[in-house]
Amino acid sequence: MKKLLLYIEVLILFIFFSCDREKQRNVSNLGYKRDSIERYEVVSEDVNKRKNIIHFDAIKVDTIIRDFHISYTIQDNDDIISRQSITCEGDSILLEYADRSVFLNLICNGQTILSNKEINKQTFKSIISKDKIEEFQLWFFGIKEVEDEGVLFNINICIPDTDMCYFLALHISKKGNFLVSEIEMEEEFDD
């Protein structure tokens, strides 16, 4: 189960960054100063730190896009999300998941904007209901767009192993100001 979740996460990141890579090539062809340089790593950590808790491998991203040097690590933090589930035999089971944080470094033209800034689900407590926030986990964090004014990130905060998610946009300006907004997802149904 852990390996399956890891493979799915890596596949999603690969697809996301593959699509984004083509967009970056197109942007660099428009005459911007630099093409992007990217490095992605999945760093295996001791998953047996705490028994019966589902852990995730750390992910490190280090890239340069236009005038921005963006690096971050997504890793488990000390918070635990617990939820009841039912096995295929019909038995009730308690599942526990490690929550995750992003540690972000952002530099523009040699000026440090953020240094090891922790971003976690509490960063978005203005959007996520206070009485439900403990059920959610920071699931996805990725670069959406780099503009002259700052960097736009996409973030998913989800209840583990469900499709109940908040899809969020986080814009960080050159001055380090945060602007958070919820992304409205439209569902498409086939007739």
N, C-alpha and C positions, 0 to 999 in steps of 0.2 A: 504494500500500500504506500509506504514511504517513497520507495523508488518510483512507483507510478506517478505520484504527485510531483516528484522532482523532475521526471521526464516530461510531464505535461507542462510544468512551469518553464523548463528550459526551452521546450518547443515553442511555447507562446512567446517567450522573449526573443527567440531566434526569428520567428515570423515577424514580430513587431519591428525588430531592428533591421531585418532584411528589407522590409517595406520602407522604413525610414531611411535606410542607406541610399536607396534609389533617389528619394526626395533630396537628400543632402548632396548627391552628385549633381542633380539638376540645379540646385541652389549655387553650388560652387562654379558651375559653368556660366553663371550670370555675372561673374567678375568680382566676387567677394574675395577678401584677402587670403583666406585659407580654406583648404578642404578639411574635412574632419579626419581626425586620427582617433581610432576607437580601440579599446581593449576591454574585453569582457572576461571575467573569471568566475567560475563557481568554486568556492572554497569550502572543502569538506571540513566540518568541525565535529567534535566528539558528540555524536547523537545520543550517547548513553549517559549524558550528564544527569538526567533525571528519567527514571524508568516510567513507562506508560504515558509519556508526554510526546506528542508528535512534534518533531523538530524539523527545520528546513535548513538546507545548506545556505551559507552566506553567498551573496552575489556581489561582485565588485565591478563597477563600470568606471572607466577613465577615458574621457574624450575631449577633443578640442573642436569646437564648431564656431566658425567666424572668430570673434574676439574673445570668446568664452572658453575657459578651461573648466570642465565640469567633471567631478569625480564623486562617486558615492558608493556606499556599501549598504546592502540590505541584509539585516541579520536578526536573529532571534533576540528578544529582550527578556526581562524577568517576569513579565505578565503572562498569565495563563488563562486561556479561554476554555471553559468547560461547557459541555452540552450533552444532553441525553440523546441516545440513538437506539435504534432497534436492529438487532442482528437478523440475518436471513432465517434463523431458527425462531425468531420472535422474542428473543430475550432482550431486556433493556440493558444498555451498557453506557458507562460514562466515558466520553471521549474528551481528552485534554490536548490542547494545541498551544504551542509557544506563540506568543504574539511577536510582532516584528517591528523594527525601527529602521529608518534610513538615516545614515550619517552623511551629510552633504557638505561638499567643499565647492565653492563657486568663486572663480577668479575672472576678472574682465580687464584686459589690457594691463596685466601685472598687478592690479589692485584687488586685494582680497575682499570679497563681498560677504561670504559665509565661510567659516572654518569649523568643520566637524559639527555642524548644526544638526541636532537630532529632530527628526520629523517622525511622529507616530500618530496613532489614531486620535490622541488627545488634541493634536494640532487642529483637528477638524470638528471639535466639539460644538462649534457654532452651527454646524449643519446636521450632525448626527444626534439623535435624541439622547438626552442624558441618561434616561432609564434603560436604554438599549445599548449604549456604547461599549459596555463590557463584553457583549456577545460578539463583537466584531473584531476582525484582524486586518492589519495592513497587508493586503495581498499582492498588489502590484504597484510599482513606481517606475516611471520611464519618461524620457525626454520626448515631448511632443513637438516643440518648435523653439527655435532660437531667433530672437528679433533684436534689433538695435537697442530696444528699451529693456530687455531682460530675457528670461528663459521661462518657457511654459512646460509644466510637467503634467502628465496624466497619472492619476492615482485611483486604485480600487480598494475600498475598504469593505470587506465581506464577512458574513458569518461563514466559518469554515465548512466546507463540503456542502454548500448550498448555493443557489443562484441569487440569494438576497444580498445585494451590493449597493454601495453608493459609488457612483462614478464621478470623480472630482477633477477639477483643473486647479493647479496651483501655479500662479505667476509670481516669479521673484524678480523684482526690478534691479537695476544696476546699483541702487542704494540699499538693497537688502530688504525692501518692503514686500510683504506677503499679501497676495490677493487670492482668496479661495472662492471657488464657485462650483455649484453642482452642475454636472452635464446631464441634460435630459436625454434619455435613450428612448428612441421610438422603436416599438416592436413591429416587425413585419410578419404578416400571417399569409401563408399560401392558401388559396381557396381550392 
